[in-house]
Amino acid sequence: MGILIQALQFFASLSLLVLIHEFGHFITARMFGMRVDKFYLFFNPWFSLYKRKIGNTEYGIGWVPLGGYVGIYDNREPLIEKEEKLKGELDKKKAELKSAKRKGESIEELEAEVERLKGEIEAVNEEFRTLPPSKDELRGKPAWQRLIVMVAGVVMNVILAIAIYSGMLYTWGENYYHNDDMVNGYIFNTEAEALGFRDGDRIVTIDNEPIGNINDVTTRLLIVDHDIDVVVLRGGEEVGFTLPMTELIALRDREGYLGFFGEYIPFEIKSVELDSAKEAGLMAGDKVVAINEEAVSDYYSAQPLIQAAVGTDATLTIVREGEMIDLIVPISDKGIGVTLPMVTPRQVKYGFWESIPAGIKRAGKEIKSYWDQLVMMFNPETKLYKEMGGFISIGSIFPSAWNWYAFWNVTALLSIILAVMNLLPIPVLDGGHVVFALWEMITRRKPNEKLLTVLQNIGFYLLMALIIYANGSDILRLFQ
């Protein structure tokens, strides 16, 4: 059931992102007087799940959920169809000619037919190259208008992300743990200790930048393309050390970041909740230093000892006003029955107008973060290419139980990813068309049609290779 809910969330999110993206292309094309023949959610080779024509535009839903498209009118489309038909006839005649040669039959008529078809194809190609554009198609518009149409999808995805983040901040506010509040520092796993961290350290800066939201710590240490300088507050003094990029990459590969750090909670009792603990003599302000004569330094290190003593009376050694005292305390399935001075998250509430600039700031931060990751992904030294995933990885980001906060948070992130990816200067992507339009605006000359075709084919195969690699990596991970 959990997988089904994840799939449903992924499908709903993808549908929204595609519709918003394509709507950007659609509305700007219509604004500039272009004729839009098709507006499709998902692709529809051979048939459509749904279609309806309104005016000149056919609106529909395809059956291949890999995106969507807006089909802007091109008066050369009949020539493309004619060329494909002629190429099919040519292939058929070539096969007949080859068979006739093998059988020793007369081939003059077939050779003449082959040459005729080649001539017709060349004539169609020439007409394709020279046919002037009509006023209601994309190529008949000025380069600046084509540029706006091409970039509109990306802009709409960014606007969607801003709207979602603003809505989330207005509805739920912002809850996070701030580094400044961690006065007792952090507790680290063995992987972190091997890098130089020590329990009780509080991170001050990473690469000379202060830490605010503690969720940024792991990202700053894992998405790297150079050695990282860290400064921590240890015993009241600042201590600096360098984390080699190679070790951080190895840490990421073996998933040593899981449980990398957590709040350091001294085992100092804030309040006593259970009557059994009160009767045993525990008081607020007591500091537990041992359980059944085994020393404990903090709350987390005491957890295994507490769990092992459930259902028994344990001897707790405490320090009270400088004096060490042993108390016999019953341990229930609820633990000892005390509360500790844990750090509470900061809560920020936003009004409607406050949420908009906050949403813009959040979107900008996510765009920068994803762009940095994308750049590093193409650097073999970072090995981030191993993290590339396809539809399975994307779907797994959603929780297995429906959660509106998580759904909108992931959808906003995917909208930003879609925007950034589409701006890559790869032919067949929006970014490739933007480059061609900018080239024309700067040089006052249209790019060569043959060169455009070659580049578009290269871009298509490159894109397919990336999709195959990403989804293939997902499948391999399932068997590892």
N, C-alpha and C positions, 0 to 999 in steps of 0.2 A: 504493500500500500504506500509506503514511504517513497519508493521509486516512482510510482504513478503520480504522486503529488509533486515531486520534483520535476517530472516531465511536463506536467500540466503548467506549472509555474514558468518553466523555460519556454514552452510554446506560447503562453500568453505574453510573456515579456518580449520574445522575438517578434511576435505579430505587431505589438505596439511600436517597437523600434523601427521595423520595416515600414509600417504605414506612415509614421511621422517623417522618416527619412525621404520616402518617395513623395510624400505630400509637398515637401520643400521644393523638389524638382517640378512637380505638377503645377503648383500655384504660381511660381515665378515664370514658368513657360507660358502659362495662360496670361499672366500680366503683360508679357511682351508680345502677345498676339500669335503665339505658336499654336498649331493644331496638335492636340494630344490624342492619339488614336487609342492608346491602352493605358490603364492604370491597374496594375496587378499586385496583389499580395501573394507572394510565392511564385514560382515559375510554373508554366503550363505547357510543356512539350506534349504535342498530340491532342490533349484535351484539357478542359478546365472543370473544376469542381462546381464553380458557379460563375456566371457572367451575365451582365446586363448592359445594354447600350443606352446611353443617355446623351443626346446630341451627337457629336462626332466621337465621343469617347466610350470605349468599352471598359467597364469596371468588372473585375473578376478576381477569383481566388484560384490559384494553381494548386497542384498536388505535390510539388517538390518544395519542401520548406527550407530553402537555402537562401531566401532573400525575397526580392520583389523587383519590379521595374516599372518605369514610365516610358511608353513608346511614343516618342514625338515623331510627327509625320515627316517622311523623307520621300520626295518624288522619285527617287532612284530605286525604291523597293521593287517595282515591277521588273526592272532590269536585273536586279539580284535574283529574283525568282526565275526569270527567263534564262539567266546564265546557269543556274543550278539544273534546270531542266535540260539545257543543251549539253552540259557536262555529263549528265546521266545518259543521254542518247549517245554521246561520244564514247563513253566507257563501254556501252553495249556494242557499238560498231567495232571498236578495237578488239573486243573479245571475239566477235564474229570473224574479223579479219585474221586474227591469230589462229583460229580454228581452221579457216579455209586454207591458210598456208600450210598448216600441218597435214591437211588431207590432200593437198595438191590441187585444190579447186581454183576456179577463176577468181581473181581478187581485184580486177580493175575497178569494178563498180563500187566495191567496198572501200578501196583506197580513195576513190573520188568522193565518196560520202564522208569519209573521215576528214578529208581536206576541207570539204564544204562546212562541216560542223566546226572545225577549228577556225575557219574564216568568220563564221557567224559569232562565235564566242569572242574573237578579237574585236569584231565590230561592236558587240554589246559592251565590251570593256572600254572601248574608245568613247562610246556614247555615255557610259557611266562617268568617265573622267571629265567630259566636256559639258554634260547637262547642267544648265544654270539652275541655281536653287530658286524655289518659289518663296514668296514673302512670308508664308506661314509655317516655315520649317526652321529647324535649329541652325543649319548651316547658312541660311539666308539672313541671319541676324548679325549685328555688329559683334565683334569679339567681346566687348565689355558685357553685353547682355548674355552671351553664351557663358561667360565666366561666372556671372551671378547664378545662372541656372545650375551650373555644375557644382558650385559650392553651397547651394541652398540646402541640400540634404544634410551636409555636415553641420551647417548652422542650426538647422532644426533639431538635430540630435543634441547639440550643446544647449540649446534653449530648453529642450525637454529635461536634460539633466539638472539645469538650474531650477526649473519649475519643481521637479521632484524633491531636490534637496531643500528648497525653500519651504515646500509643503511639509516635509518631514520635520524640519526645525520648528515650524509654526505649530504643528500638531503634537510632536513628542518632545520638543526641545532637544537639548544635547546633554548627555550624561557621559562623563569620562573621568578617569583617574589622572590627576596632574602630578607631575614629577616633584614639584615643590612640596606637595603634601606628604610625600613619603619620607618623613623625618627619620624613620628608623632604617631606611635603605631597603635593599632587596635581598631575597634569598635566591641562590643560583643553583642550577643543576651541574653535574660533573663536567659537561661539555663547556659550559661558561667558565667554570673554575680553571679548566685547562687553558683557556684563552687569557686568564689573568684576573678574572673577577673574583671577589671574595664576599662571603655572606656579610651583610651589613653595609656594603658599598651602595652609595646613591649616585647614579650617573648624572654628571653635571653637563658635559658637552660631548657630542659626537661630531668629529671633523670641525671643531670650533663652533658648532651651532648648538645652542641650548636646547634641552628637551622640555616640551610642555606635556602634551598628551602622551602617556606612556605606551600607547599602542604604536607610536611611531618608532620605538626603539628597535623592535625586531626587523621592521622594514628597512631601516637605515643600516642595519648590520648585514642583511641578507642580499639586498639589491646593490651590489658593489662592483666597481671596475678598477679599484685601487685599494691600497692599504688604508686602514681606518685608524685615526688617532682618537683615543677615548680619554676623558678626564673624569675621575670619580672622586667623591668625598669619602675618605676612609679614616676613621678615628679623628675626625675634625680637621684633617689635612687633605688637600687636593693631591691626587696621585694620577699621573698620566702614563699611558702605555699604548703601544701600537698593535693593532690586530692585522696580521698579514692577509691579503686578499685570498691567497691560496687556501689558508686555513678556514676562512669564512665560507668559501665555496665548498670545501670538503664538509663543513658543518651542515650546509644546506643539503648536500647530496645524501648524507646519512640521517637527515631529519633531526639533527641535534638541537634544533630550535624549539622543539616541542618541550614545554615546561622549562624554557630557557631561564626565566626569572619570574619571581612573584613577590608579593609584599612580605617584608620581614616583619613578623608579628611577635614581639616579646611575650613570653608567657606570664604577663602581669594581669591579674584579675581586675576587671572593671566593675563587675557586679556578680552577685551569687543569685542564681535563679531557682535551683532545686532545693527543696527543704532538706533532702539528704545531705547535700553539700554544706548547707548552713549548720545542720546539726553536727557535722563532722568538724566544724570549727573554721571553715574557710571564710575569709573576709576580703572585701574590696581592698586593693592595694597589695595583696600578697603576690609574691613572685615565685612561681614553681621552678625549681632548679633540678629536681630529680623525681623519677617515678619508679617505685620499687628498687631504689638504690642505683638506678641508671640515670646518668646525668642528661639533662635536656637543656638546650641553649635557646630554643624558640618554640613557638606553637607547632610548627610543621614537623620539627624533629621529634615532637612528643606524640604525634598521631599514631605511629605503629605501636607504641607502648600502651596508649589508651585503648586502642582496638584489641590488643592482646589481653587486656585486663577486664573487658566487658563481662559483667555478671559476677565480678569478684570485688573484694575490698582491697584497694591499692594503697600503698604507703607513698604519700606525696611529701617531698621535702620542700619546704617553702622558706623564703626569707621575708621576715616581717620586722620592720624597724631595725634592720641590721642584725637580727637574731635568726638563726636557723631552727626550724621547728618541723617535726615529723607529725603528720596527721593521717589517720586511717579514713579513707574516703571511698564510699561505694561508687562503682563505675557502672552505669546503666547503658542501654543501647543509645541513649541520648548523650553519652559522654559523661563528663564530670558535672555539668550543669552550671557553667559559668560563662560570662561574656568577657570579651577581650577588647582592648582599645584599638580596633581596626580603623583604617582610613576609610572614610565614606567618599563616594564619587561626587565630583562637582556637578551641579545641575544648573543649566542655563536655559531660561525660558525666553522665547522670542515673540514679539507682537507681529502682526501681519506685515507692516512696513519694515520692521527690523529683520524679518526672515529673508527678505529678497537680497539685500547685499551680503548677508551671511551665506545664502545659497550660492551666490555668484563666487564668493571666496572659496567655498567648499569645492565647487566645480573646477575652479582654476587650479586648486591644489591637486585634485585628482588627475586633471589633464597633464600637469607637469610630472606627476609621479608616473603615470603610464607612459608618457613620452620617454622619460629617463629609462624605464624598463625596456622599452622597445629598442632604443638605441643600444643598450647593453646587450640585448638579445642577439644583435648582429656582430657582437664582439666575441669571437670564439673563446677568449681567455676567461670570460665570466661564466661560461657554460650554462647561461640562462636559456639557450635554445632547447635544453633538455626539459625545461618547464613548459614549453609550448604545448597547448592542448587543444582539442577540438570540441565537438558537441557534448561528449560525455563529461569532459572537464568542466565545461560551462554549466551544464545541467547540475553537476554535483555541488556547485556553489550554493544553490538554493537549498533551504532546509527541508527535511523530510516531512515536516508538518507545516501546514499553511500558516504563514506569519506575514502580516501586511508590512510591518516595518522592514523585515528582511527582504521581502519581495521588491519593495520600492527602492531599497538601498542597492540591491544587486542590479535592478533594471537601470538605475541612474549610472552605475559604473559601466554596464554594458553599452549604454548609449554613448558614453565618452570613448570607450574602446572602439565602437563602430565609427565614431567621428574621426578619431585619430588615424585608424587604419585606412579609412577612405581617402584621407588627405595624402597618403603616401604617393610619391610621384611614379606610380606604376600604371602604364597604359591599361585600359579597361576599368580602372578605378577612377573615382572622381578627381583624385589628385593628378592623374595623368592628363585628363582633359583640361584641368586648370593650367598645367604647364604649357600645353599646346596653345591655349587661349592667350596666356601671358606672352608667349613667344610671338604670336601674331600681333598683339598690341604693341610690343616693343619694336619689332622689325618691320611692321606694316605689310608683312607677307604671310600668306597661309602656308602651313607646312605641306610638304609634298605628300600627295595622296598615297602613293606607293609606299613611302617611308612610314606613313601613319599605319597602313595595313600591316606592315612587317612588325612595327613596334607593338601594335595591339595584339598580334598573334603571340609575340614573345611574352607580353604581359599576361595574357590568358594562361599560357602554359606555366609561367612562374607562379601565378595565383593558384592554379590547380595543384602544382607541386607542394605549395605551402599547406593547402587544405588536406591533401593526402598525407603529408608528413605529420600534421597536427593530429588528425583523427587516427592515423596509424599508431602514433605514440600512445594515444588513449587506449587503444586495443591491446598494445603490448603491456601496458601497465596493469591491465586486468589479469594478465597471466603471470605477473611477477609477485 
